[in-house]
Amino acid sequence: MLELLKILANRINDFQIYSDVYKEVYGFRPQAWCKYGHPSWEFIQQENLRQVMEDSKAEDDTINAFMAAGAPDLDTAFRWLEDAENHEVYG
C-alpha cells in the first residue's frame, strides 16, 4: 500500500509540474483535457523532460549570446541573465 501511495504521489507531482510549466509557457493551464480526457502519465513525464530540455537549451543560448556580447566570464553572463529575468518579472 505504501508503494502505491508513493507512485501516486509521483504521478500527481508530475502532473503538477507539467501544468505549471504549461501555464508559464502559454499563460493558462492545459484545458483540452476537460474535453478529451487526461493524457497518460508517460506522456506527462516525457513532456516534462522535453520542456526542461527546451528551457535548458534556451538558457544555454542566452548565456552564449551574453558571452558574445562581451560578458568577460560565465559568472557575469549568469548575472546578466538573472538581471534580465528579474527585469522581465518586475519591469
C-alpha positions as CSV (number, residue, x, y, z in Angstrom):
1,M,0.0,0.0,0.0
2,L,2.8,2.4,0.9
3,E,4.5,1.7,-2.5
4,L,1.2,2.5,-4.3
5,L,0.9,5.8,-2.4
6,K,4.5,6.7,-3.4
7,I,3.7,6.0,-7.1
8,L,0.5,8.1,-6.9
9,A,2.4,11.0,-5.2
10,N,5.0,10.9,-8.0
11,R,2.2,11.0,-10.7
12,I,0.5,13.9,-9.0
13,N,3.8,15.7,-8.8
14,D,4.5,15.1,-12.5
15,F,1.1,16.4,-13.4
16,Q,1.5,19.5,-11.3
17,I,5.0,20.2,-12.9
18,Y,3.5,19.7,-16.3
19,S,0.6,22.0,-15.6
20,D,2.8,24.7,-14.0
21,V,5.3,24.7,-16.9
22,Y,2.4,24.7,-19.5
23,K,0.9,27.7,-17.7
24,E,4.3,29.6,-17.6
25,V,4.8,29.0,-21.3
26,Y,1.2,29.5,-22.6
27,G,-0.3,31.7,-19.9
28,F,-3.0,29.3,-19.0
29,R,-3.3,25.7,-17.7
30,P,-4.0,22.9,-20.2
31,Q,-7.7,22.9,-20.7
32,A,-8.2,20.5,-23.5
33,W,-8.0,17.6,-21.0
34,C,-11.5,18.5,-19.9
35,K,-12.8,17.7,-23.4
36,Y,-10.5,14.9,-24.5
37,G,-9.5,13.2,-21.2
38,H,-6.3,13.1,-19.3
39,P,-3.0,12.2,-21.0
40,S,-1.1,9.2,-19.8
41,W,1.5,9.6,-17.1
42,E,4.2,8.5,-19.5
43,F,3.2,11.4,-21.8
44,I,3.3,13.8,-18.9
45,Q,6.8,12.6,-17.9
46,Q,8.0,12.8,-21.5
47,E,6.5,16.3,-21.9
48,N,8.2,17.5,-18.6
49,L,11.5,16.2,-19.8
50,R,11.1,17.9,-23.2
51,Q,10.2,21.2,-21.6
52,V,13.1,21.0,-19.2
53,M,15.5,20.3,-22.1
54,E,13.9,23.1,-24.1
55,D,14.3,25.6,-21.2
56,S,17.9,24.4,-20.7
57,K,18.7,24.9,-24.3
58,A,17.2,28.4,-24.3
59,E,19.2,29.3,-21.2
60,D,22.4,28.0,-22.8
61,D,21.7,30.0,-26.0
62,T,21.1,33.1,-23.9
63,I,24.3,32.6,-21.9
64,N,26.2,32.2,-25.2
65,A,24.7,35.4,-26.6
66,F,25.8,37.3,-23.4
67,M,29.3,35.9,-23.8
68,A,29.3,37.0,-27.5
69,A,28.0,40.4,-26.4
70,G,31.0,40.9,-24.1
71,A,30.5,39.2,-20.8
72,P,34.0,38.6,-19.6
73,D,33.2,35.3,-17.9
74,L,30.3,32.9,-17.1
75,D,29.6,34.4,-13.7
76,T,28.9,37.7,-15.4
77,A,26.8,36.1,-18.1
78,F,24.7,34.3,-15.5
79,R,24.3,37.6,-13.5
80,W,23.2,39.3,-16.7
81,L,20.7,36.5,-17.3
82,E,19.3,36.8,-13.7
83,D,19.1,40.6,-14.1
84,A,17.2,40.2,-17.4
85,E,14.8,37.7,-15.8
86,N,14.2,40.0,-12.8
87,H,13.5,42.9,-15.1
88,E,11.0,40.8,-17.0
89,V,9.2,39.9,-13.8
90,Y,9.4,43.2,-12.0
91,G,9.7,45.6,-15.0
